Amino acid sequence: MSEVDLLDRYPRTTRDIAARAAAVLAQREVAQRFAREYFDGDRGQGYGGYRYDGRWVPVAERIRDYYGLRAGDRVLDVGCAKGFLLHDLRHVVRGLCVVGLDISAYALSHAMEDVRGRLVLGSADRLPFADKTFDLVVSINTVHNLDRAECVRALAEMERVGCRHRYVQVDSWLTERQREKFERWQLTARTYSDPDGWRRLFAEAGYTGDYYWTVTE
Ligand SMILES: C[S@@+](CC[C@H](N)C(=O)[O-])C[C@H]1O[C@@H](n2cnc3c(N)ncnc32)[C@H](O)[C@@H]1O
């Protein structure tokens, strides 16, 4: 179990915190449906256009190198959205077997064609896979969208269906200023904490995988 930033090659985006901070409750409710408005609507209620642009390629390479992924290994992405990371993992590790799961029917039906048939509609806290199915289970910026009890179950599920490696990335902060920015920026998170709180939650779930934080700058 290590604290390791596997998104350290993911490009940093500039966030207009002031504009987002004005998000009204109604916009948060829309975002939390994880439908078209969240992915491809305006920036006030989500991504403002979730399109493939290759930015996950260096992350896929980092994950491949860190875990020594090889042809034949099985990887699950929990909260895979449109499958960008899985698409790139397949390109950087030929012969990798990838599976994705997401709660958004919209994202899955707009997923990249080469992975669409490998994606499953479902919730992170009830993974429809047998114990120890995957060599690597990753979940990036997803399990914090569940309420606390569901989030604990989701982490326990990652533990159950994985057999070698696990990596989770969740919203957190390292300074009080970052906490304030996060609370003004975020639309969908239901469970969030400083790193110590997350480590306690990981222990409660029996989660033994690697982890890192998404910090609002
Ligand atoms: C911030 S996006 C992250 C997507 C992708 N992992 C990435 O980093 O670009 C959060 C994703 O979690 C999905 N999600 C939210 N609640 C979920 C749940 N209970 N089970 C599975 N996926 C969920 C959303 O549909 C969305 O695709």
The ligand as a Gaussian input file, in Angstrom:
#p B3LYP/6-31G(d) Opt

LIG

0 1
 C      -14.980000      12.703000     -12.360000
 S      -15.578000      11.423000     -13.413000
 C      -14.072000      10.495000     -13.633000
 C      -14.060000       9.712000     -14.907000
 C      -12.714000       9.072000     -15.236000
 N      -12.326000       8.088000     -14.245000
 C      -11.675000      10.162000     -15.337000
 O      -10.849000      10.288000     -14.411000
 O      -11.702000      10.918000     -16.324000
 C      -16.502000      10.425000     -12.294000
 C      -17.052000       9.176000     -12.949000
 O      -17.634000       8.354000     -11.940000
 C      -18.838000       7.815000     -12.445000
 N      -19.637000       7.394000     -11.282000
 C      -20.286000       8.178000     -10.397000
 N      -20.884000       7.432000      -9.464000
 C      -20.581000       6.142000      -9.745000
 C      -20.904000       4.892000      -9.150000
 N      -21.672000       4.802000      -8.047000
 N      -20.420000       3.771000      -9.703000
 C      -19.660000       3.829000     -10.834000
 N      -19.335000       4.979000     -11.453000
 C      -19.787000       6.121000     -10.915000
 C      -19.415000       8.933000     -13.279000
 O      -20.398000       8.531000     -14.184000
 C      -18.154000       9.462000     -13.959000
 O      -17.874000       8.760000     -15.149000

